[in-house]
Amino acid sequence: MSVISVKVPRWVKEKMKQYENMVNWPEEIRKSILARLEELERKQAVEEAVKLLENVRPAPLGTAARLVREDRESH
């Protein structure tokens, strides 16, 4: 594991000390960072998907209904 440092105002550190017996602060910070990274990766994936879809022509009207009907009739 790598180590990073985070600066917080003194009052925040004092508040954290009040609850250190109830909260595992390093674990909370790790979870928060991982959640933010996942959020950013999902956002990036959506943006990339939108870019790909911009180049796709829309299907003609009625295509979905036709495909469903063909699939149902094939069974």
Phi and psi in degrees as GROMACS dihedral restraints (atoms count N, CA, C in turn):
[ dihedral_restraints ]
;  ai    aj    ak    al  type     phi  dphi    fc
    3     4     5     6     1   -96.5    20    10
    4     5     6     7     1   160.1    20    10
    6     7     8     9     1  -112.0    20    10
    7     8     9    10     1   134.9    20    10
    9    10    11    12     1  -127.0    20    10
   10    11    12    13     1   157.3    20    10
   12    13    14    15     1  -116.1    20    10
   13    14    15    16     1   145.7    20    10
   15    16    17    18     1  -129.5    20    10
   16    17    18    19     1   130.3    20    10
   18    19    20    21     1   -94.9    20    10
   19    20    21    22     1   132.4    20    10
   21    22    23    24     1  -130.8    20    10
   22    23    24    25     1   156.8    20    10
   24    25    26    27     1   -59.8    20    10
   25    26    27    28     1   152.4    20    10
   27    28    29    30     1   -55.5    20    10
   28    29    30    31     1   -39.9    20    10
   30    31    32    33     1   -64.6    20    10
   31    32    33    34     1   -31.2    20    10
   33    34    35    36     1   -68.5    20    10
   34    35    36    37     1   -44.1    20    10
   36    37    38    39     1   -61.8    20    10
   37    38    39    40     1   -40.0    20    10
   39    40    41    42     1   -64.3    20    10
   40    41    42    43     1   -41.6    20    10
   42    43    44    45     1   -63.4    20    10
   43    44    45    46     1   -41.5    20    10
   45    46    47    48     1   -61.5    20    10
   46    47    48    49     1   -40.1    20    10
   48    49    50    51     1   -61.9    20    10
   49    50    51    52     1   -33.8    20    10
   51    52    53    54     1   -61.7    20    10
   52    53    54    55     1   -28.6    20    10
   54    55    56    57     1  -113.8    20    10
   55    56    57    58     1    13.2    20    10
   57    58    59    60     1   -65.4    20    10
   58    59    60    61     1   -20.5    20    10
   60    61    62    63     1   -81.1    20    10
   61    62    63    64     1   -13.4    20    10
   63    64    65    66     1  -106.8    20    10
   64    65    66    67     1   -22.6    20    10
   66    67    68    69     1  -128.8    20    10
   67    68    69    70     1   133.0    20    10
   69    70    71    72     1   -89.6    20    10
   70    71    72    73     1    90.7    20    10
   72    73    74    75     1   -58.3    20    10
   73    74    75    76     1   -44.5    20    10
   75    76    77    78     1   -58.1    20    10
   76    77    78    79     1   -40.4    20    10
   78    79    80    81     1   -66.8    20    10
   79    80    81    82     1   -40.5    20    10
   81    82    83    84     1   -61.1    20    10
   82    83    84    85     1   -42.4    20    10
   84    85    86    87     1   -67.0    20    10
   85    86    87    88     1   -41.8    20    10
   87    88    89    90     1   -59.7    20    10
   88    89    90    91     1   -46.4    20    10
   90    91    92    93     1   -60.0    20    10
   91    92    93    94     1   -42.1    20    10
   93    94    95    96     1   -64.1    20    10
   94    95    96    97     1   -42.9    20    10
   96    97    98    99     1   -64.3    20    10
   97    98    99   100     1   -44.8    20    10
   99   100   101   102     1   -63.3    20    10
  100   101   102   103     1   -40.2    20    10
  102   103   104   105     1   -63.2    20    10
  103   104   105   106     1   -41.8    20    10
  105   106   107   108     1   -65.5    20    10
  106   107   108   109     1   -41.5    20    10
  108   109   110   111     1   -62.3    20    10
  109   110   111   112     1   -43.2    20    10
  111   112   113   114     1   -61.5    20    10
  112   113   114   115     1   -41.1    20    10
  114   115   116   117     1   -61.7    20    10
  115   116   117   118     1   -44.9    20    10
  117   118   119   120     1   -64.8    20    10
  118   119   120   121     1   -39.7    20    10
  120   121   122   123     1   -66.7    20    10
  121   122   123   124     1   -39.1    20    10
  123   124   125   126     1   -63.9    20    10
  124   125   126   127     1   -43.0    20    10
  126   127   128   129     1   -61.4    20    10
  127   128   129   130     1   -43.4    20    10
  129   130   131   132     1   -64.1    20    10
  130   131   132   133     1   -40.6    20    10
  132   133   134   135     1   -63.3    20    10
  133   134   135   136     1   -40.8    20    10
  135   136   137   138     1   -64.2    20    10
  136   137   138   139     1   -44.2    20    10
  138   139   140   141     1   -60.7    20    10
  139   140   141   142     1   -40.6    20    10
  141   142   143   144     1   -66.9    20    10
  142   143   144   145     1   -38.8    20    10
  144   145   146   147     1   -64.8    20    10
  145   146   147   148     1   -40.9    20    10
  147   148   149   150     1   -62.8    20    10
  148   149   150   151     1   -42.6    20    10
  150   151   152   153     1   -60.3    20    10
  151   152   153   154     1   -42.0    20    10
  153   154   155   156     1   -64.6    20    10
  154   155   156   157     1   -41.6    20    10
  156   157   158   159     1   -71.1    20    10
  157   158   159   160     1   -21.7    20    10
  159   160   161   162     1   -62.7    20    10
  160   161   162   163     1   -26.1    20    10
  162   163   164   165     1   -91.7    20    10
  163   164   165   166     1    -1.6    20    10
  165   166   167   168     1   -96.2    20    10
  166   167   168   169     1   130.3    20    10
  168   169   170   171     1   -74.1    20    10
  169   170   171   172     1   145.7    20    10
  171   172   173   174     1   -69.4    20    10
  172   173   174   175     1   148.3    20    10
  174   175   176   177     1   -72.3    20    10
  175   176   177   178     1   149.8    20    10
  177   178   179   180     1   -61.5    20    10
  178   179   180   181     1   151.6    20    10
  180   181   182   183     1   -57.0    20    10
  181   182   183   184     1   131.2    20    10
  183   184   185   186     1    93.8    20    10
  184   185   186   187     1    -1.3    20    10
  186   187   188   189     1   -63.3    20    10
  187   188   189   190     1   -44.8    20    10
  189   190   191   192     1   -61.2    20    10
  190   191   192   193     1   -46.5    20    10
  192   193   194   195     1   -61.5    20    10
  193   194   195   196     1   -41.5    20    10
  195   196   197   198     1   -62.9    20    10
  196   197   198   199     1   -44.2    20    10
  198   199   200   201     1   -65.7    20    10
  199   200   201   202     1   -39.7    20    10
  201   202   203   204     1   -64.2    20    10
  202   203   204   205     1   -45.4    20    10
  204   205   206   207     1   -61.1    20    10
  205   206   207   208     1   -44.9    20    10
  207   208   209   210     1   -61.2    20    10
  208   209   210   211     1   -40.8    20    10
  210   211   212   213     1   -66.7    20    10
  211   212   213   214     1   -42.5    20    10
  213   214   215   216     1   -65.2    20    10
  214   215   216   217     1   -39.5    20    10
  216   217   218   219     1   -72.7    20    10
  217   218   219   220     1   -21.6    20    10
  219   220   221   222     1   -78.4    20    10
  220   221   222   223     1   -10.7    20    10
